[in-house]
Amino acid sequence: MKRFFLSTVMVIGFCAFCSAQNSQANPKAVKATVAITEEDGYKEVKMEELSTTVQEAIKNNYAGLKIAKLAYNAEKKLTKVTFLTLTGEEKVVILDAEGKEYKE
């Protein structure tokens, strides 16, 4: 009985160790994504940090789409919004300071 208990504890410990290593790999991928975003002048922001005009434009014009990322370029005063569509695809929209769609 002791061996069974000890074996079970060892297996659970091994699984926890493997799981912990997998979860450490994901933050590295996220950091790489953020670095790419910052290269083109955009910095990741939260919805509350955007102007009320841009916030309202996002809520009214893109209702039903889930926001994956928000990034802001202070030099150009542009907001890059990455949405996830219902099919799981990413859709990127760039908005100007007035909340209108901007084409680069």
C-alpha positions in Angstrom: 0.0 0.0 0.0 2.9 2.4 0.8 4.5 1.7 -2.6 1.2 2.4 -4.4 0.8 5.7 -2.6 4.4 6.7 -3.2 4.1 5.8 -6.9 1.0 7.8 -7.2 2.6 10.9 -5.6 5.7 10.5 -7.9 3.5 10.4 -11.0 1.5 13.4 -9.9 4.7 15.3 -9.2 6.1 14.5 -12.6 2.9 15.7 -14.3 3.0 18.9 -12.4 6.6 19.5 -13.3 5.9 18.9 -17.1 2.8 21.2 -16.9 4.9 24.0 -15.3 7.5 23.8 -18.0 4.8 24.1 -20.7 3.2 27.2 -19.1 6.6 28.9 -19.0 6.9 28.6 -22.8 3.8 30.7 -23.5 5.0 34.1 -22.0 8.0 34.0 -24.3 5.8 33.9 -27.3 3.7 36.8 -26.0 6.8 38.9 -25.4 7.8 38.3 -29.0 4.4 39.5 -30.2 4.7 42.7 -28.1 8.1 43.4 -29.5 6.8 43.2 -33.0 4.0 45.5 -32.2 6.4 48.1 -30.7 8.7 48.0 -33.7 6.0 49.7 -35.9 5.4 52.4 -33.3 2.4 50.9 -31.6 2.4 50.2 -27.9 -0.1 47.9 -26.3 -2.8 49.7 -24.3 -6.0 49.0 -22.4 -9.5 50.2 -23.5 -9.7 52.7 -20.7 -6.5 54.4 -21.9 -8.1 55.3 -25.3 -10.1 58.4 -25.9 -13.9 58.2 -25.4 -14.4 58.8 -29.1 -12.3 55.8 -30.1 -13.9 53.7 -27.4 -17.4 54.5 -28.6 -16.4 53.8 -32.2 -15.1 50.4 -31.3 -18.2 49.5 -29.2 -20.7 50.8 -31.9 -19.0 49.7 -35.1 -17.6 46.4 -34.1 -20.1 45.0 -31.7 -20.1 41.2 -31.5 -16.4 40.9 -32.2 -14.0 40.0 -29.4 -11.0 42.3 -28.9 -7.7 40.4 -29.0 -5.3 43.3 -28.8 -5.3 47.1 -28.6 -2.3 49.1 -29.5 -1.7 52.9 -29.8 0.8 54.9 -31.9 1.3 58.2 -30.1 3.2 59.8 -33.0 0.5 59.2 -35.6 -2.4 59.2 -33.1 -3.7 55.9 -34.5 -5.2 52.9 -32.7 -4.7 49.4 -34.0 -7.4 47.0 -32.9 -7.1 43.3 -33.4 -10.4 41.5 -33.3 -11.2 37.8 -33.2 -14.1 37.0 -35.6 -16.7 34.3 -35.0 -14.6 31.9 -37.2 -11.5 32.5 -35.0 -9.7 34.6 -37.6 -7.9 37.8 -36.6 -9.1 41.1 -38.2 -7.0 44.2 -37.8 -8.6 47.6 -38.0 -6.7 50.9 -37.6 -8.7 53.9 -36.3 -7.7 57.6 -36.3 -8.3 60.0 -33.4 -11.9 60.5 -34.4 -12.7 56.8 -34.5 -12.8 56.5 -38.3 -11.2 53.7 -40.1 -7.7 54.6 -41.4 -5.9 52.9 -44.3 -2.1 52.8 -44.1 
